[in-house]
Amino acid sequence: MAKVAKTAQKKDPKQAAEAKNYTKVIKAVRSPKSGAYTFKEGMVHKDKIKDYLADVK
């Protein structure tokens, strides 16, 4: 019989369901100084993605 990894713990179903409501958002933003692109990223609730993208500059 195989050993169970220590990281394979039982997760709370409510927490797992809530975690699925978040999305990692990455936006490329051009630097006004050098003209190079930088990336802004964040974990955002799925209902607030458009607000996040509008605010990130």
C-alpha positions as CSV (number, residue, x, y, z in Angstrom):
1,M,0.0,0.0,0.0
2,A,1.4,3.4,-1.0
3,K,2.1,6.1,1.6
4,V,-0.1,9.2,1.6
5,A,1.8,12.5,1.1
6,K,1.7,14.9,4.0
7,T,0.4,17.6,1.6
8,A,-2.6,15.5,0.6
9,Q,-4.8,16.7,3.4
10,K,-8.6,16.8,3.3
11,K,-9.9,20.3,2.4
12,D,-13.0,22.0,3.6
13,P,-15.5,21.8,0.8
14,K,-16.8,25.3,1.6
15,Q,-13.3,26.8,1.3
16,A,-12.6,24.9,-1.9
17,A,-15.9,26.2,-3.4
18,E,-15.1,29.8,-2.4
19,A,-11.5,29.5,-3.8
20,K,-13.0,28.7,-7.2
21,N,-14.5,32.2,-7.3
22,Y,-11.1,33.9,-7.5
23,T,-9.1,34.4,-10.7
24,K,-5.5,35.4,-11.2
25,V,-5.5,38.5,-13.5
26,I,-2.4,39.6,-15.3
27,K,-2.3,42.9,-17.2
28,A,0.6,44.3,-19.3
29,V,1.2,47.9,-18.5
30,R,3.5,50.1,-20.6
31,S,6.0,52.2,-18.6
32,P,5.8,55.9,-19.5
33,K,9.5,56.3,-18.7
34,S,11.2,53.6,-20.7
35,G,8.3,52.3,-22.9
36,A,8.9,48.7,-21.7
37,Y,6.0,46.6,-20.6
38,T,5.6,45.5,-17.0
39,F,3.1,43.1,-15.7
40,K,0.7,43.8,-12.9
41,E,-1.0,40.7,-11.4
42,G,-3.4,40.0,-8.6
43,M,-6.0,37.5,-7.3
44,V,-9.4,39.0,-7.9
45,H,-13.0,37.8,-7.2
46,K,-14.6,36.8,-10.5
47,D,-17.3,39.5,-10.2
48,K,-14.7,42.3,-9.9
49,I,-12.3,41.5,-12.8
50,K,-13.5,44.4,-15.0
51,D,-13.1,46.9,-12.1
52,Y,-9.6,45.6,-11.4
53,L,-8.5,45.9,-15.1
54,A,-9.9,49.5,-15.3
55,D,-8.1,50.6,-12.1
56,V,-4.6,49.1,-12.9
57,K,-2.4,51.6,-14.6
